[in-house]
Amino acid sequence: MTTVLLHSCCAPCSAAILEWLQDNNYATTIFFYNPNIFPQEEYLRRKEEIVRYAAQIGVPIVDYDDSDWDAEHACWKEGLCHLASEPERGARCLECFRYRLLRAAQYASQNGFDCFTTTLASSRWKDLNQIIAAGNWAASQYPDGATFWDRNWRKGGLYERRNELAKQFYNQQYCGCEYSMKNNK
């Protein structure tokens, strides 16, 4: 059975993907690493939703940045602050994807997963080419480890299913980062 580490940004984006992975006999673990999410209350709300859903469907979850959200967020912000004025889908988003997927690649490689993928590829608000580039770059940093599964999680009815399942979760109105939050006000 293929082992998949699914980087998850939130429960609404994860539900249809997890359902599909389970229906197709993949051994999946959720990887929640999102130091971009701001403020901390928003981070905790999104985390609580995915933890609740993971327990409901019996999928293990790794909460990578749970130990010190403040420090993880500060490192993320320091790495991306020079791109604060970039528009959505610009250079800031690509760098953010690289930042988070590098951690997923590291964890997948160190823990023997066959591949890793991301729920970011399910959002119509994200640039799929950026996500694929970031995932492939992250995998290249661990050449003997897990590969990046560059699946378009919007296809095959999954986007429609996502919208159906999302009704049971808290749905945020911005990607999570404070730069995006400011741009959406």
C-alpha positions as a printed Julia matrix, in Angstrom:
185×3 Matrix{Float64}:
   0.0    0.0     0.0
   1.35   3.44   -0.95
   2.01   5.72    2.01
   1.07   9.37    1.52
   1.84  12.36    3.68
  -0.87  14.93    2.98
   0.15  18.47    3.83
  -3.11  20.04    4.98
  -3.89  23.74    5.16
  -7.39  23.25    6.61
 -10.25  20.78    6.95
 -12.41  22.16    4.11
  -9.58  21.68    1.6
  -8.68  18.25    3.03
 -12.0   16.44    3.3
 -12.59  15.41   -0.32
  -8.93  14.51   -0.81
  -8.9   12.35    2.3
 -12.12  10.67    1.23
 -10.63   9.92   -2.2
  -7.37   8.62   -0.7
  -9.25   6.32    1.66
 -11.54   5.09   -1.12
  -8.47   4.27   -3.22
  -6.6    2.43   -0.45
  -3.78   4.86    0.25
  -2.27   4.81    3.73
  -2.51   8.5     4.54
  -1.21  10.68    7.34
  -2.17  14.33    7.6
   0.68  16.79    8.06
  -0.45  20.11    9.53
   2.32  22.67    9.14
   1.09  26.2     8.59
   3.15  28.84   10.39
   1.75  31.33    7.89
  -1.7   31.29    9.52
  -2.33  34.45   11.52
  -3.42  35.37   14.12
  -2.82  32.46   16.46
  -6.55  32.19   17.18
  -7.14  31.56   13.46
  -4.36  28.98   13.41
  -5.88  27.18   16.4
  -9.37  27.25   14.92
  -8.18  25.69   11.66
  -6.07  23.16   13.52
  -8.98  22.14   15.76
 -11.14  21.51   12.7
  -8.61  19.24   10.97
  -7.78  17.41   14.21
 -11.51  16.81   14.8
 -12.01  15.57   11.25
  -8.94  13.33   11.35
 -10.28  11.67   14.51
 -13.73  11.32   12.93
 -12.4    9.44    9.9
  -9.56   7.6    11.65
  -6.6    9.2     9.87
  -3.43   9.95   11.86
  -2.31  13.56   12.02
   1.07  15.14   12.68
   0.89  18.67   14.03
   4.42  19.73   13.21
   4.44  23.28   14.55
   2.34  22.75   17.66
   5.21  23.03   20.1
   5.96  26.72   19.54
   3.63  28.52   17.16
   5.11  31.93   18.0
   8.62  30.87   17.02
   7.49  29.08   13.86
   5.39  32.06   12.78
   8.26  34.47   13.48
  10.62  32.4    11.3
   8.04  32.23    8.51
   7.44  35.98    8.68
  11.15  36.75    8.69
  11.6   34.64    5.57
   8.74  36.28    3.7
   8.51  39.85    5.03
  10.48  41.2     2.05
   7.6   39.96   -0.14
   4.81  41.53    1.93
   3.64  43.83   -0.85
   3.42  41.04   -3.42
  -0.08  40.31   -4.71
  -1.91  37.05   -4.12
  -0.52  34.35   -6.42
   2.73  36.32   -6.62
   6.25  35.62   -5.41
   5.18  35.64   -1.74
   2.79  32.72   -2.29
   5.42  30.69   -4.13
   7.91  31.25   -1.32
   5.29  30.35    1.29
   4.5   27.11   -0.54
   8.2   26.27   -0.71
   8.63  27.02    2.99
   5.79  24.72    4.09
   6.33  21.95    1.56
  10.03  21.77    2.45
   8.97  20.77    5.96
   6.56  18.2     4.5
   9.3   16.78    2.27
  11.65  16.57    5.24
   9.1   14.78    7.41
   8.03  12.42    4.61
  11.64  11.53    3.85
  12.64  11.03    7.47
   9.61   8.88    8.2
   9.6    6.57    5.18
   6.6    7.86    3.22
   6.43   6.97   -0.46
   5.22  10.44   -1.41
   3.8   13.69   -0.15
   1.18  15.98   -1.61
  -0.75  19.05   -0.52
  -4.29  20.27   -0.17
  -3.1   23.6    -1.53
  -3.62  22.0    -4.95
  -7.36  21.85   -4.27
  -7.93  25.58   -3.95
  -9.08  27.61   -6.92
  -7.47  30.62   -5.22
  -3.97  29.16   -5.55
  -1.74  28.9    -8.62
  -1.32  25.19   -9.33
   1.93  25.78  -11.25
   3.42  27.48   -8.18
   2.34  24.6    -5.97
   3.85  22.01   -8.3
   7.09  23.99   -8.6
   7.3   24.34   -4.82
   6.57  20.65   -4.2
   9.1   19.47   -6.76
  11.7   21.85   -5.36
  11.03  20.6    -1.82
  11.35  16.97   -2.91
  14.63  17.77   -4.67
  16.08  18.86   -1.33
  15.67  15.24   -0.16
  16.65  13.27   -3.3
  16.69   9.92   -1.5
  13.36  10.53    0.18
   9.71  10.82   -0.72
   8.6   12.12   -4.08
   6.12  14.94   -4.57
   2.76  13.81   -5.92
   1.76  16.72   -8.11
  -1.86  15.74   -8.51
  -4.41  18.42   -9.37
  -6.9   17.83   -6.55
  -9.5   20.01   -8.31
 -10.15  17.46  -11.06
 -12.32  14.36  -11.25
 -15.21  15.86   -9.29
 -13.05  16.57   -6.25
 -13.61  20.32   -6.33
 -17.36  19.82   -6.32
 -17.08  17.22   -3.55
 -14.87  19.61   -1.59
 -17.62  22.22   -1.7
 -20.19  19.7    -0.47
 -18.05  18.49    2.43
 -16.83  21.99    3.35
 -20.27  22.88    4.69
 -19.54  20.9     7.86
 -16.46  22.98    8.73
 -15.44  26.46    9.67
 -14.56  28.16    6.38
 -12.06  30.97    6.48
 -12.18  33.99    4.17
  -8.45  34.31    3.49
  -5.53  31.96    2.92
  -4.26  32.47    6.44
  -1.32  34.8     6.22
  -1.51  38.29    7.6
  -0.53  39.75    4.22
  -3.48  38.04    2.58
  -5.75  39.08    5.45
  -4.79  42.73    4.94
  -5.36  42.49    1.19
  -8.87  41.07    1.69
 -10.17  43.85    3.96
